[in-house]
């Protein structure tokens, strides 16, 4: 798979036109640029997320070069399309590292694909910023050169569980798609979080991928009369479960979903049925305009986020940055900072620099433990209120309070 240079086009146009790979060109310079990258899913099942991540990374490369680059050298971004396939991604990383096409590595998308690539980067002893992997166990296998950028997915439901405990609720039912790494890990994490907060888990069940009728599962949830219903889902399941809760007239005091629930199209698909639903989020552009009784510490927790959002809107007119764009930008920032602190591109020096980092990017906090697991990032919890998605947890970032309890369907318009 061959990368090809692209000149005089916006990144959005690059994404539309590219099939095999892209190179974000550096500003003209005397010294050879530092080539960073790896693979990204520009086609296949995860193309939407891969394209968004690439927009964020590309914008960071552009801004870094405008400030003079790093170590006196500009950056050049090299990304090949792994077609959302683990085997393809592993071949790409092995090839670009062996042939010297990249000097610093950004990881692929999803935990299974990242784990396949990690075997390659470990062999070559090159640090990888794994900004598409959130499953903690793959970082705890003795690997030394893989570092999580986002939070572990076993904390994705932390906000929902914490709010429920603080509101005095006692029982929780947890549903999840039976998919390893993602929903399964989220659900397992929620069980542990609930236990630590004193909530009784009265139901914990999984369902096969591709399920569309959740009636039997939801009837079991109603039978245990849980105060809280939490669903570790992707978008389609989140919509279907919410709609079927209404059809079956099931009324938990709190109901929350994970992946997909914070997307604008969640409300577009459900209308007022989405009201009061809680949804986890990793990052929101609204963070840069939040107020909570005055100025909140956004500038400290997400430094440069306001400038990033403004620059993004200028670069891609009519588009809004998502968490996938923002984590791409943040991962690039971390990589640049690691190179600065190491003073070189030596793998061991960069590894040591990353392990000592305690920084904040436009995406949020970054600090990892000795296994490379992110330990500083705070997951957000949003709720749909009057057709708008608002952050309701953590308290320091919540401009409004959660609407609690969720009223019965019979009392809603």
N, C-alpha and C positions, 0 to 999 in steps of 0.2 A: 504494500500500500504506500503510495508515494505522496508526500506533501508537496504543495505547489505554492509559490508566492503569489500574493494578491496585492495589488496596488490601486490607490485612488478610488476605493469603494468604501462605503460604510460597512460596519460589521453586520448590520441587518441584511444588507444585500449579499454579503459573503455567505451568511447562513442559508439564505434561500438558494443560492447558486451552487453551494459546495456539496459534493457527494463523498469524496475520499478524504479530504483534509484541508486545513487552512494554515497559512502562516501570516501572522500579524506583523507587518514589516516595521523595523525600527527606523528612527530618524537617521538620516545620513550622518555618518561619523567616520572617524579615522580608525578607532579600535574595533576589533571584532565584537559583535554583540553577544550577550549571554542569551542562549536559546533555552527557553523554558517550555514545559508542556508535557505532552503524553498523548492520551486519547480521550475522546468525548463521544457520547452517542448523538451524532448528528442525524442519524436515521435509525429506524427500528422502534422498539416499544418505548424507549425513553427519550426520543428525539426532542420532544418539547422541553424537557428539563435540561438536556445537553445544550441546546441552543441558548437557553436562558443563562446557563452557567458561563458559556463562552462569551456572551455579551458582557457579563460582569468582569471576567478575567481580562478580556480585551480592553475594556475601559481603564482598568487598573494599569495595564501595560502602557497605554497611551499617556496616562497621567504621570506615571513613574518616569517615562522618557522625557516628558516636558519639564520635569524637575531635575534632569541631568542623569537619570539612570541610577545604577548602583555600582560601587567600586570603580567609578569612572567609565563604566560601559553602559550602553543602552540595552534594553531588553528586546528580544524577538520571540514571539509566541508561535509555537509549532504544535498544532493539534491535528491528529488523524481521527477519522471516523471509525469507531469500533463496532458500529451497527448494533449497539446494545447487547453485544455478545462477549462473554468472559474469555473464550478461547481467542477470539480476534484481538481483544484488548491485550492479553498476555503476549501475543506475537508482536504487536506494535511496540510495546515497551521494551521487549528484548531487542528488537531491531534498532529502535532509535537510540537506545543506550549503547549497544555494541558498535554501531556505526558513528557514534559521536554526534548525533543530530540534536541531542538535548543535553544540557549540563545540569539542569535542576528540574525536579519532577512535581507535577500536580497529578493527583489521582483521578481515576475514572468515576463513573456514577454507579451507585448501589454497592451494598456490602459484598454480595457474592462476586461481583466483577472485581472489586477492589482486592478481595482476598486472593483471587487468581493472579492479579498483577503483583501483589505483595511478595509472592515467591520469587518473582523476577527482580524487583528492586532490592530485596534482601540479599540476593545472590551478588548483585553488583554493588551493594553497600551504599546506596543512594537514598537519602531521606525522601519520603513521599508525604506531601500534605494531602491526606485522604479527606477531601471535602465532599465526598459522596457516600461515606460509610459511617453508620451510626451504631453498629452492632458491636457491643463491647467484647464479647468472647473472641472475635477474630483478632483483637489486639492483645490478647492474653495468652498467646501461644509461643512466647519467647522471641517474637520479632523485635528488632531494635530500630528499624528505620521507617516505621509507619506511625503517623500522628493524626488523630481525629481533630477535625475543625469544628463541626457542629456538636451538639450535645448527644450523649448516648440515648438511644431510643427507648431504653427502659425507664427514662424520666419524662417521656412525652405526655403522660397523663398526670404529672405531678401537681399542676395547678388545680385540676378538677378535684383530685383527691384531697388536697390541702383545704380548698374552699369548703368542701363537703364536711370535713372534720371540724372546721372552725364554725360552721353553721349548726353543729350538733347532730348531724346525720349519723346513722349507725350501721347501715348495711349497703353493700354495693354488689351489683352483678356486672360481670365483665365478659364481653363477647369479642371474638377476633377471627379474622380469616386465618385458616391453618396454613400460613406461609412462613417458613423459617426466616429468621433474620429481621423481618419487618414487623408485621402485626403480631406474630407470636411473641417476639421479644418485648414488644410494647405491653402486651397483656400480662406477661410474666412479671414485668417490672411494676405494673399497676397493682398486681396482687401483693407484692412485697411492700410497696408504698402504702397500700391500704392497711396492711397489718401493722406497720410502724406507726400509723396515725390512729390506730385503735378502731378501725372500721372492720366489720365482719364481712368477709367475702362469701356471699350466700349462693353464688352461681359463677362459674368460670367455664365457659364452653367455646369451642371453636367450630367453624363451619367450613366446608370445602370451598376452594376457589371456584368462582363461577356461579355461586348460589345467587338466586334472584328472589326466591320466596323464603322470607325469614319468619314466617308465621309460627312454625313449631318452636323455634328458638325463642321468639318473643313471648309466646304463651308460657314457656317455662320461666322466663324472667318475671312475668306478671304473677305467676303462681308463688314465687318466693317473696313477692312484694318488696323488692329492693328500693331503698331510698334513692340510690344513684344507679344509673345505667350508663356504663362506659363501653364504647365500641371502638376497637382498634381496627380501622377501616382504611380503604382507599375511597376515592371520590364516589364511584358508582354505588358502592355498598352503603356509604354514608347517606346518600340520597334515598336509597331504597328503604333502609332501616327507619329513617325519620318518617318517611311517608307511611310505612306500614304500622309504625307506632300510633299514628293518628287513626288509621283505618281500624285498628284493633282497640282503640280507646284505652291505651296503656299510659299511665300518668306518673312516671317517676318525678321526684322533687327536683332532680337534676339529671340532664341527659347530655352526654358529650361524645364527640367523635374525634378522630385524629386526622389523617392525611386527606385533604380535600374539603373538609368542613369550613375552612377559612377562605376558600376561593370565592370570588364574586359570583361565579356561576352556580355555587351551591344555593344561594338565595334566588338566583334567576330560575333555577329548576324547581324550587319548592315554594317560592313566594312566602306568604305569612306562616306557612307550616314550619319554616326555618326559625321563626321567632323563638327566643329563649334558649336555643341550642348553643351549647358550648363547643368550641373547637380549638385545638392546640395550634400554635403558630410558632415558627422560629424567628420570624422577622417581618416587620410591616413598615411600609413607607410612612405610615401615619406617626411612627415614633418621632419623626423630626419635628412634628407640630404639637406634640402632647403637652398638656398642662395638667397639673394635679395640685390645686391649691397654690399655684405659683409655678415657677420654673422647676422642672424635675431634672434629675441628673442624666438626661439623655446625652448631653455634650461629653460627659465623662464616660458613660458606658458605651456610647456609639460615636466616638469622635470622628468628625468629618462626614457624618451621615447626611446632614442637611446639604452639604456641598455635593456629595455623591448623588443624591436624589435629583438635585437641580441639573447636574451635569448629565445624568442619564436621560432626563426628559429632553434635554437639548440635543443629545446625540441620537435619540430615538423618538422623534416627535409622535405624540399620541399614545406612547407606551408608558406603563408604570413599572418600576422595578419590583420584582418579586423576591421571595427569600432565596430562590435559586440564583438570580442575578447577584444578589447581595453577598451570598456565601462565596461566589466566584471571585468577586472583588476582594473580599476579606481574606480568602486563601492566598491570593496573589500578594496582598499586603504582608501577610505572615512570612511568606517565602522571601520577599524582598528584605524584610527585617532580619531574617535568619542569615541571609548572605552578608548583610552589613555587620552583624554582630560577630559572625565567624571570620570576617575579613577575607574569605576565600570561598571557593566552591567545593572544598574538601568535605567528603561525606561525614567523616567522624567529627570534624569541627562544627559543621552545620547541625549535626545531631545534638551535640552538647549545647549549642546555642538555643535550639528549639526547646530542649528540656528545661532550660533556665528561664524561658520567656514567661512573662506575666503581663500581657498587653491587651489593649482594646482596639478593635478595628471598626470599620463602618458596620460590620455584621454583628459585633458584640465582643465579649470577653474571650480571651484565649489563654489557657494554661492547661498543661497535660501532666499526668502522673508518669511514673517510670515505665508503664506499659504503653504510653502514648494515648491514653484515654482522656478526653476532654473533661475537666473537672470544674471549670469556672463559668461556663455558659448557662444562662437562665432562659428556660423555655417560657413562652408567653401563653396565656389563656385568653381567648376572645369569646365574646357572646354576641349573637345577633339581636339587636335592639332597634325596633322601628325601621327595619330594612337596612341598618348599618352595622358593620362589624366593629365592635369596640373592645379594647383591651380591658380586662377586669382583674387580671393577676399577672405579675406580682403587684402588691400595693403601690410600690414606688413608681410604677409605670402605668398605673390605672387611672385614667382621667374620670371614670365613673365607676360606680359600684355594680356588681352583678345583680340582675333582677331575680330575686329569690323569694319564695320557691317558684318553680315553674307552675303556672296555673293549669288546672285540668283542661283537657280539650273542650269539654262542654262549656267552659267559661271563656273561651277564646273566640274572637270573631272569625 
